[in-house]
Amino acid sequence: GPLGAGGMRALCTAIMGTGAGMIPFPFKLVNSLRFWRCNIGDDGCASLAELLRLGGADVAIAYLELFDNNVGARGALALGRSLSCDMNKSLMTLKLDYNSSLGAEGVTALCRGLRTNSTLKQLHLPYCGVGPLGGAPLGEMLSYSKLALAVLNLQGNKLGGQGLKMLCPGLKNSASITSLSMADNGIGDSDEDLEALK
């Protein structure tokens, strides 16, 4: 249902135990969160990012799924910051499927933080409206020597040959990637597409 940004903020406050009149201890048993079509938007995503950042070791969330929640660049930036350079060491899987407002700008914001993350194992971005310009920040993230990312799912975007070509230098340098999905990305049989595939 439509949890919205306010509902997400209230839920994150409850998990952390920081609400008025609450026992000031986090709920440590939470290890995965799944929200489908809850319309949390960027503000709700920012609340989740704070939970990941502040909860850290106390609330060890390993799995976060935000399907079709209208998350855009601002929410992605908050998530990226919360997952950058030792901010959070528990999250192993991040799924942002069907957030079509994410686009290349959102992926760029997310990758800024993730390029210094050494614990995330899976990143899923299917059908997020990522165009050719999303290839370069994804490639930069993959170039990070301490990156632990094994699965990158980019299915159903619009990267095309140009985006794939910009992704490839990082892919070549990656020591961790074992699975890459590029299905349904508009990669056809143009010269540029063929060059990128080579």
C-alpha positions in Angstrom: 0.0 0.0 0.0 0.9 3.7 -0.2 3.2 3.9 2.8 4.6 7.2 1.5 7.6 9.1 2.8 6.1 9.9 6.2 5.3 6.2 6.8 8.8 5.2 5.9 10.3 7.8 8.2 8.0 6.5 11.1 9.0 2.9 10.3 12.8 3.7 10.3 12.4 5.7 13.6 10.6 2.7 15.1 13.4 0.3 14.0 16.0 2.6 15.5 14.0 3.1 18.7 14.4 6.8 18.6 10.8 7.9 18.6 9.2 9.9 21.5 8.3 7.6 24.4 10.1 4.6 22.9 12.7 2.5 24.7 15.9 3.9 23.2 17.2 0.7 21.7 17.2 -0.4 18.1 15.3 -3.5 16.9 18.3 -5.7 16.1 16.4 -8.6 14.6 15.6 -6.8 11.3 17.9 -8.1 8.6 15.9 -7.6 5.4 13.4 -5.0 4.1 11.2 -5.3 1.0 8.9 -2.5 -0.2 6.9 -2.9 -3.4 4.9 0.1 -4.9 4.8 1.9 -1.6 5.4 5.4 -3.1 8.2 6.3 -0.7 9.9 8.6 -3.2 13.2 10.3 -2.5 12.3 11.4 1.0 11.4 7.9 2.1 14.6 6.6 0.5 16.6 9.2 2.4 15.0 7.9 5.7 16.1 4.4 4.7 19.6 5.7 3.9 19.8 7.2 7.4 18.7 3.8 8.9 21.5 2.1 7.0 24.1 4.8 8.0 23.1 5.2 11.7 21.9 1.6 12.3 25.1 0.2 10.9 26.3 -2.5 13.3 23.2 -2.4 15.5 20.7 -3.1 12.8 22.5 -5.3 10.3 20.2 -5.1 7.3 21.7 -7.4 4.6 18.9 -7.2 2.0 17.0 -4.1 0.8 14.4 -4.2 -2.0 12.7 -1.1 -3.2 10.6 -2.1 -6.3 8.7 0.6 -8.1 8.9 3.3 -5.4 9.5 6.5 -7.4 13.1 6.7 -6.2 15.0 9.3 -8.2 18.4 11.0 -8.1 18.0 12.6 -4.7 17.1 9.2 -3.1 19.9 7.5 -4.9 22.4 10.1 -3.7 21.3 9.5 -0.1 21.6 5.8 -0.5 25.1 6.1 -2.1 26.3 8.3 0.7 25.0 5.9 3.4 26.9 3.0 1.6 30.2 4.8 1.0 33.5 4.1 2.5 32.8 2.0 5.7 29.5 3.8 6.5 27.6 0.5 6.3 29.1 -3.0 6.3 26.0 -5.1 6.5 24.1 -4.6 3.2 24.8 -7.3 0.8 22.0 -7.0 -1.8 20.4 -3.8 -3.1 17.4 -4.0 -5.5 16.0 -0.9 -7.1 14.0 -2.5 -9.9 11.3 -0.5 -11.8 12.3 2.9 -10.4 12.1 4.5 -13.8 12.8 8.0 -12.4 16.3 6.9 -11.4 17.8 7.4 -14.8 21.5 8.1 -15.5 21.5 10.9 -13.0 20.4 8.6 -10.2 22.8 5.9 -11.2 25.6 8.5 -11.2 24.6 9.7 -7.7 24.4 6.1 -6.4 27.7 5.0 -7.9 29.5 8.0 -6.3 29.0 6.2 -2.9 29.2 2.6 -4.1 32.6 3.1 -5.8 34.1 3.0 -2.2 31.9 0.2 -0.9 33.7 -3.0 -0.1 30.8 -5.2 1.2 27.9 -5.0 -1.3 27.6 -8.2 -3.3 24.6 -7.6 -5.5 23.2 -4.5 -7.3 20.0 -4.8 -9.3 18.8 -1.8 -11.4 16.4 -3.4 -14.0 14.0 -1.0 -15.8 15.3 2.1 -14.1 15.5 4.3 -17.2 19.3 4.3 -17.4 20.5 5.8 -20.7 24.0 5.8 -22.3 25.4 8.3 -19.8 24.9 5.7 -17.0 27.7 3.6 -18.5 30.6 5.8 -17.3 29.7 6.0 -13.6 29.0 2.3 -13.5 32.4 1.6 -15.1 34.1 3.9 -12.5 32.4 2.0 -9.7 33.5 -1.4 -11.2 37.1 -0.1 -11.3 37.3 0.3 -7.6 40.0 -2.2 -6.5 38.2 -3.2 -3.2 34.8 -3.6 -4.7 33.1 -6.9 -3.7 30.2 -6.7 -6.1 29.6 -10.0 -7.8 26.2 -9.5 -9.5 25.2 -6.4 -11.5 21.8 -6.5 -13.1 21.1 -3.8 -15.7 18.3 -5.5 -17.6 15.7 -3.4 -19.4 17.5 -0.1 -19.5 18.6 2.1 -22.5 22.3 1.9 -22.2 22.8 0.8 -25.9 26.2 0.3 -27.4 27.5 3.7 -26.2 26.7 2.9 -22.5 28.1 -0.6 -22.8 31.3 0.8 -24.3 31.7 3.3 -21.4 31.0 0.4 -18.9 33.7 -1.9 -20.4 36.9 -0.3 -19.0 35.6 -0.8 -15.5 34.3 -4.3 -16.3 37.8 -5.2 -17.6 39.4 -4.0 -14.4 36.9 -5.7 -12.1 38.1 -8.6 -10.0 34.8 -9.3 -8.4 32.0 -9.3 -11.0 30.8 -12.9 -11.9 27.4 -12.0 -13.4 26.3 -9.1 -15.6 22.9 -8.8 -17.1 22.5 -6.4 -20.1 19.4 -8.0 -21.6 16.9 -5.6 -23.3 19.2 -2.6 -23.4 18.7 -1.6 -27.0 22.0 -3.2 -28.1 21.3 -4.1 -31.8 23.6 -4.5 -34.8 24.9 -1.0 -35.4 28.7 -0.6 -35.8 28.9 1.1 -32.4 26.9 -1.8 -30.7 29.2 -4.4 -32.3 32.3 -2.5 -31.2 31.0 -2.3 -27.7 30.3 -6.0 -27.6 33.8 -6.8 -28.8 
